[in-house]
């Protein structure tokens, strides 16, 4: 059975939310979860659930927590017994098949790079996110781990995205698009213009440039961009989502008042 190490201390709500999510995950999928973090705090939350609910949960103590506001590299060096360190070492030692954390993103990225290493010929890891489209989910990378990129880095993101789309999204011959301001080959900035011919030369299904307004139409399986663009697009999407949520709430409140 697949075992996932979960940073029980990650996120704003700590063990309470992470354990509740872990229980839902074990009910939905044939997996076991190793909760990594402060044993005493985790035990308190586990005691609030039935034995059957927590039957597929295990515990691994970690005495330290890397806070969201901490410097990722400094925290990585100093807090060797953090929940992020311990969880990733479980993967390294093959005691877990994967690691999940909603904690300090930079710390997870740094620790993953140093503890698990990188694939051959990959210079920089990328942050990937799965997003919905009109027809099927797609993956975007990078979403913020590399704000200053060279063309080769975008090529690496395309390689990682292609593998992700094949093995996680189960897409055969994934379509890869380079995020730009126009579909024409010569559109974009110096980075995208230099990246375009490199992606064309790879044995991938590169369809060319794609504009932001088209990425949710289901035309591609992988969207490639640098971390500065990707993170701004992510934050803009979050802002739009909150805006529409507020609109819907206001309209619902007005509808209730009018009855």
Secondary structure by P-SEA (a helix, b strand, c coil): cbbbbbccccccccaaaaaaaaaaaaaaccbbbbbbccaaaaaaaaaaccccccccbbbbbbcccccccccaaaaaacccccaaaaaaaaaaacccccccccccaaaaaaaaaaaccccccccbbbbbbbbbccccccccccccccccccaaaaaaaaaaaaaaaacccccccbbbbbbccccccccccaaaaaaaaaaaaccccccccccccccccccccbbbbcaaaaaaaaaaaaaaaaaaaaaaaaaaaaaaaac
